[in-house]
Amino acid sequence: MSGIYPLDETDRALIVAVQGGLPRVPRPYHAIAEQTGLAPEEVMRRLQSMLDGGAIRRIGAVPNHYAIGWTANGMTVWDVDDARIDALGAQVGALDFVTHCYRRPRALPAWPYNLFAMVHGSSRDECAAKAAHIRALLGDACCASDILYSTRILKKTGLRLSA
């Protein structure tokens, strides 16, 4: 959805309450309700409305890929025909083994890549096999590619609102 979602003070308070993650309790929406002074049903209704309206992108679990055995993490980078990148990027992003996929401008002449797709595996060979699958999907629209492997864990966070 495009456009601007109008946040009121209650929506903003909910975002601040959940932006670091839901509480790890059996009834997280009830815990957020207690924290914000809302009814649990109102918490769920407002979060769903913000999700539907595009103010928030998702509510979900974020597994620790190292803890589940995915110790090889590769950002695959692709030089894809600009006329076909949107359609092909959507297909790559829809692959069940791609955790995130996005388009970025090239930085020629040193950096020809304009499509990025993160893959994880238990080995670099597994990541390379996933990259080969992406390469086959891109076909002749792809001129070059590489895999940039993670060497350390960095904390990832999105936009944070202040209270």
PAZAVEX-62669 format. One record per residue (C-alpha): residue number from 1; x negated, y negated, z; residue in one letter. Coordinates in steps of 0.25 Angstrom, whole numbers. Each point is the difference from the previous one (the first is absolute). Layout:
<fimi><num>NUM</num><px>X</px><py>Y</py><pz>Z</pz><residu>A</residu></fimi>
...
END
This chain:
<fimi><num>1</num><px>0</px><py>0</py><pz>0</pz><residu>M</residu></fimi>
<fimi><num>2</num><px>-5</px><py>-14</py><pz>-3</pz><residu>S</residu></fimi>
<fimi><num>3</num><px>3</px><py>-13</py><pz>6</pz><residu>G</residu></fimi>
<fimi><num>4</num><px>0</px><py>-5</py><pz>14</pz><residu>I</residu></fimi>
<fimi><num>5</num><px>6</px><py>7</py><pz>12</pz><residu>Y</residu></fimi>
<fimi><num>6</num><px>5</px><py>-10</py><pz>10</pz><residu>P</residu></fimi>
<fimi><num>7</num><px>-6</px><py>4</py><pz>14</pz><residu>L</residu></fimi>
<fimi><num>8</num><px>7</px><py>-5</py><pz>12</pz><residu>D</residu></fimi>
<fimi><num>9</num><px>-6</px><py>0</py><pz>14</pz><residu>E</residu></fimi>
<fimi><num>10</num><px>5</px><py>14</py><pz>4</pz><residu>T</residu></fimi>
<fimi><num>11</num><px>-5</px><py>6</py><pz>-13</pz><residu>D</residu></fimi>
<fimi><num>12</num><px>-14</px><py>-7</py><pz>3</pz><residu>R</residu></fimi>
<fimi><num>13</num><px>0</px><py>6</py><pz>14</pz><residu>A</residu></fimi>
<fimi><num>14</num><px>3</px><py>14</py><pz>-6</pz><residu>L</residu></fimi>
<fimi><num>15</num><px>-11</px><py>-1</py><pz>-10</pz><residu>I</residu></fimi>
<fimi><num>16</num><px>-10</px><py>-5</py><pz>11</pz><residu>V</residu></fimi>
<fimi><num>17</num><px>5</px><py>12</py><pz>9</pz><residu>A</residu></fimi>
<fimi><num>18</num><px>-2</px><py>11</py><pz>-10</pz><residu>V</residu></fimi>
<fimi><num>19</num><px>-12</px><py>-6</py><pz>-9</pz><residu>Q</residu></fimi>
<fimi><num>20</num><px>-10</px><py>8</py><pz>8</pz><residu>G</residu></fimi>
<fimi><num>21</num><px>8</px><py>13</py><pz>-1</pz><residu>G</residu></fimi>
<fimi><num>22</num><px>12</px><py>6</py><pz>7</pz><residu>L</residu></fimi>
<fimi><num>23</num><px>-1</px><py>4</py><pz>14</pz><residu>P</residu></fimi>
<fimi><num>24</num><px>-4</px><py>15</py><pz>2</pz><residu>R</residu></fimi>
<fimi><num>25</num><px>12</px><py>4</py><pz>8</pz><residu>V</residu></fimi>
<fimi><num>26</num><px>12</px><py>9</py><pz>-4</pz><residu>P</residu></fimi>
<fimi><num>27</num><px>9</px><py>-12</py><pz>-3</pz><residu>R</residu></fimi>
<fimi><num>28</num><px>-9</px><py>-11</py><pz>-6</pz><residu>P</residu></fimi>
<fimi><num>29</num><px>12</px><py>-9</py><pz>-4</pz><residu>Y</residu></fimi>
<fimi><num>30</num><px>6</px><py>1</py><pz>14</pz><residu>H</residu></fimi>
<fimi><num>31</num><px>-14</px><py>-5</py><pz>5</pz><residu>A</residu></fimi>
<fimi><num>32</num><px>0</px><py>-11</py><pz>-10</pz><residu>I</residu></fimi>
<fimi><num>33</num><px>14</px><py>-4</py><pz>4</pz><residu>A</residu></fimi>
<fimi><num>34</num><px>-4</px><py>-1</py><pz>15</pz><residu>E</residu></fimi>
<fimi><num>35</num><px>-12</px><py>-9</py><pz>-4</pz><residu>Q</residu></fimi>
<fimi><num>36</num><px>8</px><py>-9</py><pz>-8</pz><residu>T</residu></fimi>
<fimi><num>37</num><px>13</px><py>0</py><pz>7</pz><residu>G</residu></fimi>
<fimi><num>38</num><px>8</px><py>5</py><pz>-12</pz><residu>L</residu></fimi>
<fimi><num>39</num><px>9</px><py>13</py><pz>-1</pz><residu>A</residu></fimi>
<fimi><num>40</num><px>-7</px><py>12</py><pz>-6</pz><residu>P</residu></fimi>
<fimi><num>41</num><px>10</px><py>0</py><pz>-11</pz><residu>E</residu></fimi>
<fimi><num>42</num><px>-3</px><py>-15</py><pz>-3</pz><residu>E</residu></fimi>
<fimi><num>43</num><px>-15</px><py>3</py><pz>-1</pz><residu>V</residu></fimi>
<fimi><num>44</num><px>2</px><py>11</py><pz>-10</pz><residu>M</residu></fimi>
<fimi><num>45</num><px>10</px><py>-9</py><pz>-8</pz><residu>R</residu></fimi>
<fimi><num>46</num><px>-9</px><py>-12</py><pz>-1</pz><residu>R</residu></fimi>
<fimi><num>47</num><px>-13</px><py>9</py><pz>-3</pz><residu>L</residu></fimi>
<fimi><num>48</num><px>8</px><py>7</py><pz>-11</pz><residu>Q</residu></fimi>
<fimi><num>49</num><px>5</px><py>-14</py><pz>-5</pz><residu>S</residu></fimi>
<fimi><num>50</num><px>-14</px><py>-5</py><pz>-1</pz><residu>M</residu></fimi>
<fimi><num>51</num><px>-5</px><py>12</py><pz>-7</pz><residu>L</residu></fimi>
<fimi><num>52</num><px>11</px><py>-1</py><pz>-10</pz><residu>D</residu></fimi>
<fimi><num>53</num><px>-2</px><py>-15</py><pz>-2</pz><residu>G</residu></fimi>
<fimi><num>54</num><px>-15</px><py>2</py><pz>-2</pz><residu>G</residu></fimi>
<fimi><num>55</num><px>-5</px><py>-7</py><pz>13</pz><residu>A</residu></fimi>
<fimi><num>56</num><px>-6</px><py>12</py><pz>4</pz><residu>I</residu></fimi>
<fimi><num>57</num><px>-6</px><py>11</py><pz>-9</pz><residu>R</residu></fimi>
<fimi><num>58</num><px>1</px><py>13</py><pz>8</pz><residu>R</residu></fimi>
<fimi><num>59</num><px>2</px><py>6</py><pz>14</pz><residu>I</residu></fimi>
<fimi><num>60</num><px>-7</px><py>13</py><pz>1</pz><residu>G</residu></fimi>
<fimi><num>61</num><px>-11</px><py>9</py><pz>6</pz><residu>A</residu></fimi>
<fimi><num>62</num><px>-14</px><py>-3</py><pz>-4</pz><residu>V</residu></fimi>
<fimi><num>63</num><px>-8</px><py>13</py><pz>2</pz><residu>P</residu></fimi>
<fimi><num>64</num><px>-15</px><py>-1</py><pz>3</pz><residu>N</residu></fimi>
<fimi><num>65</num><px>-6</px><py>7</py><pz>-12</pz><residu>H</residu></fimi>
<fimi><num>66</num><px>-13</px><py>4</py><pz>7</pz><residu>Y</residu></fimi>
<fimi><num>67</num><px>8</px><py>7</py><pz>11</pz><residu>A</residu></fimi>
<fimi><num>68</num><px>8</px><py>8</py><pz>-10</pz><residu>I</residu></fimi>
<fimi><num>69</num><px>-13</px><py>4</py><pz>-8</pz><residu>G</residu></fimi>
<fimi><num>70</num><px>-1</px><py>-10</py><pz>-11</pz><residu>W</residu></fimi>
<fimi><num>71</num><px>-14</px><py>-4</py><pz>2</pz><residu>T</residu></fimi>
<fimi><num>72</num><px>-3</px><py>-4</py><pz>-14</pz><residu>A</residu></fimi>
<fimi><num>73</num><px>7</px><py>-13</py><pz>-4</pz><residu>N</residu></fimi>
<fimi><num>74</num><px>-2</px><py>-5</py><pz>-14</pz><residu>G</residu></fimi>
<fimi><num>75</num><px>5</px><py>-13</py><pz>-6</pz><residu>M</residu></fimi>
<fimi><num>76</num><px>2</px><py>3</py><pz>-15</pz><residu>T</residu></fimi>
<fimi><num>77</num><px>-2</px><py>-12</py><pz>-9</pz><residu>V</residu></fimi>
<fimi><num>78</num><px>4</px><py>0</py><pz>-14</pz><residu>W</residu></fimi>
<fimi><num>79</num><px>-2</px><py>-9</py><pz>-12</pz><residu>D</residu></fimi>
<fimi><num>80</num><px>14</px><py>1</py><pz>-6</pz><residu>V</residu></fimi>
<fimi><num>81</num><px>6</px><py>-7</py><pz>-13</pz><residu>D</residu></fimi>
<fimi><num>82</num><px>7</px><py>-12</py><pz>5</pz><residu>D</residu></fimi>
<fimi><num>83</num><px>12</px><py>2</py><pz>-9</pz><residu>A</residu></fimi>
<fimi><num>84</num><px>3</px><py>13</py><pz>7</pz><residu>R</residu></fimi>
<fimi><num>85</num><px>-5</px><py>-1</py><pz>14</pz><residu>I</residu></fimi>
<fimi><num>86</num><px>13</px><py>-3</py><pz>6</pz><residu>D</residu></fimi>
<fimi><num>87</num><px>7</px><py>12</py><pz>-5</pz><residu>A</residu></fimi>
<fimi><num>88</num><px>-12</px><py>9</py><pz>3</pz><residu>L</residu></fimi>
<fimi><num>89</num><px>-3</px><py>-6</py><pz>13</pz><residu>G</residu></fimi>
<fimi><num>90</num><px>14</px><py>3</py><pz>5</pz><residu>A</residu></fimi>
<fimi><num>91</num><px>-2</px><py>15</py><pz>-5</pz><residu>Q</residu></fimi>
<fimi><num>92</num><px>-13</px><py>0</py><pz>8</pz><residu>V</residu></fimi>
<fimi><num>93</num><px>6</px><py>-6</py><pz>12</pz><residu>G</residu></fimi>
<fimi><num>94</num><px>11</px><py>11</py><pz>0</pz><residu>A</residu></fimi>
<fimi><num>95</num><px>-10</px><py>11</py><pz>1</pz><residu>L</residu></fimi>
<fimi><num>96</num><px>2</px><py>7</py><pz>13</pz><residu>D</residu></fimi>
<fimi><num>97</num><px>-15</px><py>0</py><pz>3</pz><residu>F</residu></fimi>
<fimi><num>98</num><px>-2</px><py>-15</py><pz>-2</pz><residu>V</residu></fimi>
<fimi><num>99</num><px>2</px><py>-8</py><pz>13</pz><residu>T</residu></fimi>
<fimi><num>100</num><px>0</px><py>-13</py><pz>-7</pz><residu>H</residu></fimi>
<fimi><num>101</num><px>-2</px><py>-6</py><pz>-13</pz><residu>C</residu></fimi>
<fimi><num>102</num><px>-1</px><py>-14</py><pz>-5</pz><residu>Y</residu></fimi>
<fimi><num>103</num><px>-5</px><py>-9</py><pz>-12</pz><residu>R</residu></fimi>
<fimi><num>104</num><px>-11</px><py>-10</py><pz>2</pz><residu>R</residu></fimi>
<fimi><num>105</num><px>-7</px><py>-10</py><pz>-10</pz><residu>P</residu></fimi>
<fimi><num>106</num><px>-13</px><py>5</py><pz>-6</pz><residu>R</residu></fimi>
<fimi><num>107</num><px>-13</px><py>-8</py><pz>3</pz><residu>A</residu></fimi>
<fimi><num>108</num><px>-7</px><py>1</py><pz>-13</pz><residu>L</residu></fimi>
<fimi><num>109</num><px>-10</px><py>4</py><pz>-4</pz><residu>P</residu></fimi>
<fimi><num>110</num><px>-4</px><py>7</py><pz>13</pz><residu>A</residu></fimi>
<fimi><num>111</num><px>14</px><py>6</py><pz>4</pz><residu>W</residu></fimi>
<fimi><num>112</num><px>9</px><py>5</py><pz>-11</pz><residu>P</residu></fimi>
<fimi><num>113</num><px>10</px><py>7</py><pz>8</pz><residu>Y</residu></fimi>
<fimi><num>114</num><px>14</px><py>-5</py><pz>2</pz><residu>N</residu></fimi>
<fimi><num>115</num><px>7</px><py>12</py><pz>6</pz><residu>L</residu></fimi>
<fimi><num>116</num><px>-3</px><py>5</py><pz>14</pz><residu>F</residu></fimi>
<fimi><num>117</num><px>6</px><py>13</py><pz>6</pz><residu>A</residu></fimi>
<fimi><num>118</num><px>-4</px><py>6</py><pz>13</pz><residu>M</residu></fimi>
<fimi><num>119</num><px>-1</px><py>15</py><pz>2</pz><residu>V</residu></fimi>
<fimi><num>120</num><px>-4</px><py>9</py><pz>12</pz><residu>H</residu></fimi>
<fimi><num>121</num><px>-5</px><py>14</py><pz>1</pz><residu>G</residu></fimi>
<fimi><num>122</num><px>-8</px><py>10</py><pz>8</pz><residu>S</residu></fimi>
<fimi><num>123</num><px>-12</px><py>-2</py><pz>-9</pz><residu>S</residu></fimi>
<fimi><num>124</num><px>-5</px><py>-9</py><pz>-11</pz><residu>R</residu></fimi>
<fimi><num>125</num><px>3</px><py>11</py><pz>-10</pz><residu>D</residu></fimi>
<fimi><num>126</num><px>14</px><py>0</py><pz>4</pz><residu>E</residu></fimi>
<fimi><num>127</num><px>1</px><py>-15</py><pz>-2</pz><residu>C</residu></fimi>
<fimi><num>128</num><px>-7</px><py>1</py><pz>-14</pz><residu>A</residu></fimi>
<fimi><num>129</num><px>10</px><py>11</py><pz>-4</pz><residu>A</residu></fimi>
<fimi><num>130</num><px>11</px><py>-10</py><pz>4</pz><residu>K</residu></fimi>
<fimi><num>131</num><px>-7</px><py>-11</py><pz>-8</pz><residu>A</residu></fimi>
<fimi><num>132</num><px>0</px><py>10</py><pz>-12</pz><residu>A</residu></fimi>
<fimi><num>133</num><px>15</px><py>1</py><pz>1</pz><residu>H</residu></fimi>
<fimi><num>134</num><px>1</px><py>-15</py><pz>0</pz><residu>I</residu></fimi>
<fimi><num>135</num><px>-10</px><py>-1</py><pz>-12</pz><residu>R</residu></fimi>
<fimi><num>136</num><px>9</px><py>10</py><pz>-8</pz><residu>A</residu></fimi>
<fimi><num>137</num><px>12</px><py>-8</py><pz>3</pz><residu>L</residu></fimi>
<fimi><num>138</num><px>-6</px><py>-13</py><pz>-4</pz><residu>L</residu></fimi>
<fimi><num>139</num><px>-5</px><py>6</py><pz>-13</pz><residu>G</residu></fimi>
<fimi><num>140</num><px>-5</px><py>-9</py><pz>-11</pz><residu>D</residu></fimi>
<fimi><num>141</num><px>4</px><py>-12</py><pz>7</pz><residu>A</residu></fimi>
<fimi><num>142</num><px>-12</px><py>1</py><pz>10</pz><residu>C</residu></fimi>
<fimi><num>143</num><px>-14</px><py>-4</py><pz>-5</pz><residu>C</residu></fimi>
<fimi><num>144</num><px>-8</px><py>2</py><pz>13</pz><residu>A</residu></fimi>
<fimi><num>145</num><px>2</px><py>5</py><pz>14</pz><residu>S</residu></fimi>
<fimi><num>146</num><px>-8</px><py>2</py><pz>13</pz><residu>D</residu></fimi>
<fimi><num>147</num><px>3</px><py>5</py><pz>14</pz><residu>I</residu></fimi>
<fimi><num>148</num><px>-5</px><py>-8</py><pz>12</pz><residu>L</residu></fimi>
<fimi><num>149</num><px>-1</px><py>9</py><pz>13</pz><residu>Y</residu></fimi>
<fimi><num>150</num><px>2</px><py>-6</py><pz>14</pz><residu>S</residu></fimi>
<fimi><num>151</num><px>-12</px><py>1</py><pz>9</pz><residu>T</residu></fimi>
<fimi><num>152</num><px>7</px><py>-5</py><pz>12</pz><residu>R</residu></fimi>
<fimi><num>153</num><px>13</px><py>-3</py><pz>6</pz><residu>I</residu></fimi>
<fimi><num>154</num><px>5</px><py>-15</py><pz>0</pz><residu>L</residu></fimi>
<fimi><num>155</num><px>13</px><py>-4</py><pz>8</pz><residu>K</residu></fimi>
<fimi><num>156</num><px>11</px><py>-3</py><pz>-10</pz><residu>K</residu></fimi>
<fimi><num>157</num><px>11</px><py>-10</py><pz>3</pz><residu>T</residu></fimi>
<fimi><num>158</num><px>10</px><py>-7</py><pz>-7</pz><residu>G</residu></fimi>
<fimi><num>159</num><px>5</px><py>-14</py><pz>2</pz><residu>L</residu></fimi>
<fimi><num>160</num><px>2</px><py>-3</py><pz>15</pz><residu>R</residu></fimi>
<fimi><num>161</num><px>10</px><py>-10</py><pz>5</pz><residu>L</residu></fimi>
<fimi><num>162</num><px>-3</px><py>-7</py><pz>13</pz><residu>S</residu></fimi>
<fimi><num>163</num><px>10</px><py>0</py><pz>11</pz><residu>A</residu></fimi>
END
